[in-house]
């Protein structure tokens, strides 16, 4: 007999985006059901980059330190190396601080340092396990792993999701549903929403159809790479190009290559490939492999349809260059979670959820374009046959190619502007007040309190406890920062929020460092950490301001 249940939110897809969305909803006091066709999270490697903004979201959930304990050992370099072969000539080495150095630098950072949670390298298969285990401890989250969604129907007041699980068929009646079910999203296809953009690249370095594999290569570090060992270890020569990404920092690696046919390759061929890359018959164990397509820059034409919304790969599909894909999805979840919570709890305007697409789709277009630009840049670097020659011609070729690879590699590392610089300028639920935002930049992030961007970070003084971040003090609703030693009166805004049932926390920041970042006055910060409004004095109409930032504005503004 088919069972029927009700819930606030059904999330289809239990990957990192779906689990983060459920955990953020839980933080706001809203329950959800997560349905995932797999019986658990994957035990195969995928992305390894958790960027600075994603790490901030982990911090909000109290998980940042636990994530940093995963992946590479504390002293392992997190950068990139390029060699002609693992036992051959080095082309360039781009070091990047590992987690141990990151912790030491953060502990001594200036109060206005803007990266409280720097990028971390830990493969998704480790982090997703942590997220799943944590979700299991949250009573408001119902996990339906091993459950395949078979139907989705929208009605005037709900979404009906049909599924087949271990206990048989089941139907969920939810206020809203979210498709976080990957690039082949059942939800997106059911809604009739297509991707637009550019598919695979026509290049033989991570373009077209490619192969990903999980390997154990126990002697790669000790006998071959030595002081060239990094997180990302490329072989680049006229015959082949491949990357072995360190997983545990000892003997496990994630292989990415377009140098073999992904539809016919088997384990023995992968062993031979890695031995060719090393130039020696080193031991290689293939733990698993799969085909995939590199080079894509695809974005869904719409991010929502009625009560159903899309997030993560269901909304945008990336090439892996720069590690932007999962991280963009995590930021989707942060943007969407508070809006769904507000809708469920009754303080959202009728059009707050409309702003999700208005804010996140431009970011998806921006980030997919950035990743594809990196992919094209790598594919354009020549691999002359002379690269491996022990001759003057070979040395000259290695110098030229090494310089080109160094420029490319540094660009994949210096992406702080992409990581932290996403802005929602022009959003119908942002009151910009005529401020001028900083220019968008690929490599650099400029902190700005102009509404629309991430609230600038500040380490607080000892009054709030040692090591306290401003982000730790933001509430689960809106937070009103009162900046300066003569902060503007916030009483009228607080009363208007109370009258509308909008959760509002007030936080005083009287010191000079806060004034330098924000300017004196009042700053209204959203639950996702973006600035919604700023003023040197209280708003003339506090109610109208709150109506705007909670989605009670005119429908025309959302088009």
Secondary structure as GFF3:
##gff-version 3
##sequence-region A 1 559
A	DSSP	beta_strand	3	12	.	.	.	ID=ss1
A	DSSP	alpha_helix	16	27	.	.	.	ID=ss2
A	DSSP	beta_strand	32	36	.	.	.	ID=ss3
A	DSSP	beta_strand	49	50	.	.	.	ID=ss4
A	DSSP	alpha_helix	52	60	.	.	.	ID=ss5
A	DSSP	alpha_helix	64	68	.	.	.	ID=ss6
A	DSSP	beta_strand	80	83	.	.	.	ID=ss7
A	DSSP	beta_strand	90	94	.	.	.	ID=ss8
A	DSSP	alpha_helix	99	107	.	.	.	ID=ss9
A	DSSP	beta_strand	120	121	.	.	.	ID=ss10
A	DSSP	alpha_helix	124	135	.	.	.	ID=ss11
A	DSSP	beta_strand	141	145	.	.	.	ID=ss12
A	DSSP	beta_strand	148	154	.	.	.	ID=ss13
A	DSSP	beta_strand	159	165	.	.	.	ID=ss14
A	DSSP	beta_strand	168	179	.	.	.	ID=ss15
A	DSSP	alpha_helix	186	191	.	.	.	ID=ss16
A	DSSP	beta_strand	195	198	.	.	.	ID=ss17
A	DSSP	beta_strand	209	216	.	.	.	ID=ss18
A	DSSP	pi_helix	220	225	.	.	.	ID=ss19
A	DSSP	three_ten_helix	226	228	.	.	.	ID=ss20
A	DSSP	beta_strand	232	236	.	.	.	ID=ss21
A	DSSP	beta_strand	241	246	.	.	.	ID=ss22
A	DSSP	beta_strand	252	257	.	.	.	ID=ss23
A	DSSP	alpha_helix	267	278	.	.	.	ID=ss24
A	DSSP	beta_strand	285	293	.	.	.	ID=ss25
A	DSSP	beta_strand	297	300	.	.	.	ID=ss26
A	DSSP	beta_strand	304	305	.	.	.	ID=ss27
A	DSSP	beta_strand	308	310	.	.	.	ID=ss28
A	DSSP	three_ten_helix	312	314	.	.	.	ID=ss29
A	DSSP	beta_strand	316	318	.	.	.	ID=ss30
A	DSSP	three_ten_helix	321	323	.	.	.	ID=ss31
A	DSSP	alpha_helix	325	345	.	.	.	ID=ss32
A	DSSP	alpha_helix	354	379	.	.	.	ID=ss33
A	DSSP	three_ten_helix	385	388	.	.	.	ID=ss34
A	DSSP	alpha_helix	392	413	.	.	.	ID=ss35
A	DSSP	alpha_helix	416	420	.	.	.	ID=ss36
A	DSSP	three_ten_helix	462	464	.	.	.	ID=ss37
A	DSSP	alpha_helix	470	473	.	.	.	ID=ss38
A	DSSP	beta_strand	478	483	.	.	.	ID=ss39
A	DSSP	alpha_helix	491	500	.	.	.	ID=ss40
A	DSSP	beta_strand	504	509	.	.	.	ID=ss41
A	DSSP	alpha_helix	512	518	.	.	.	ID=ss42
A	DSSP	beta_strand	521	525	.	.	.	ID=ss43
A	DSSP	beta_strand	531	535	.	.	.	ID=ss44
A	DSSP	alpha_helix	542	549	.	.	.	ID=ss45
A	DSSP	three_ten_helix	555	558	.	.	.	ID=ss46
###
